[in-house]
Amino acid sequence: MLKLLSFLSALSISFCAVAQEIKLPAPQTEGGMPLLNAVAARKTTREFSTRPIDAQTLSEILWTAWGLTHDGKHSIPTSQNKQNLKVYVLQADGVWLYNPEKNTIENISKKDVRSILNTQAFVKNAPLHLAFVGSDKKNSPMHAGSAYQNVGLYCASKGLNNVVRGYFDHPALGKELNLKDNEEVIVTQAVGWSK
Ligand SMILES: Cc1cc2nc3c(=O)[nH]c(=O)nc-3n(C[C@H](O)[C@H](O)[C@H](O)COP(=O)(O)O)c2cc1C
């Protein structure tokens, strides 16, 4: 009986571990709009349908933001090569942390926290918000800026709408993301399809 109980408990632990992590499809890392066309097309659009972001598109959004591209390094440069950006995914199904090494998103909470970002009504339909987090007062905003620019270019190429947002309750969101004391949400970016 004891053996059966410990077997069942091990099973439930491993089930939890699996359930807490989602493997994303491999990102498509070739093609898209020519770079100069994407630069010309990038813009803020404050209008979203509720249509969810599919796993393939999410994988590519995250790869452009912070994926591994060369020599174990990322799609954006970081000061002193510290590689110290964190990218969180906020969707209806909860809060997730992107793991670029494994190409997974790891569950932080099952709570839909997007309402914290509804300080501007036009984002209330947005299916996805990225939250860029760092702990380096001087350089984290620059890292976040590089990442949101890459995402903005990807959105231009893919026909997605996006808006970078600094206007929200930063400490309230940081709490929901379970950040360490020295970490903060630098900025967020709402992404979604047109209505
Ligand atoms: C750091 C940063 C914070 C921003 N915060 C907001 C915001 O809170 N709300 C908003 O509607 N737009 C925000 N924006 C979007 C800017 O208003 C927008 O980029 C600007 O009007 C230029 O338009 P464009 O992106 O189409 O070139 C932000 C942009 C940046 C770079």
The ligand as an ORCA input file, in Angstrom:
! r2SCAN-3c Opt
* xyz 0 1
  C       8.905     53.075    -23.842
  C       7.574     53.281    -24.534
  C       6.421     53.377    -23.769
  C       5.179     53.557    -24.399
  N       4.053     53.568    -23.628
  C       2.844     53.685    -24.228
  C       1.659     53.609    -23.452
  O       1.676     53.423    -22.232
  N       0.476     53.739    -24.095
  C       0.407     53.921    -25.456
  O      -0.705     54.030    -25.959
  N       1.514     53.971    -26.216
  C       2.734     53.865    -25.650
  N       3.864     53.862    -26.419
  C       3.750     53.931    -27.883
  C       4.128     55.319    -28.402
  O       3.114     56.244    -28.086
  C       4.347     55.236    -29.930
  O       5.452     54.412    -30.176
  C       4.569     56.608    -30.510
  O       3.370     57.351    -30.516
  C       5.116     56.552    -31.937
  O       4.233     55.855    -32.767
  P       4.746     54.619    -33.640
  O       5.150     53.520    -32.709
  O       3.584     54.240    -34.514
  O       5.932     55.064    -34.449
  C       5.101     53.692    -25.821
  C       6.276     53.596    -26.560
  C       7.491     53.389    -25.941
  C       8.732     53.269    -26.796
*
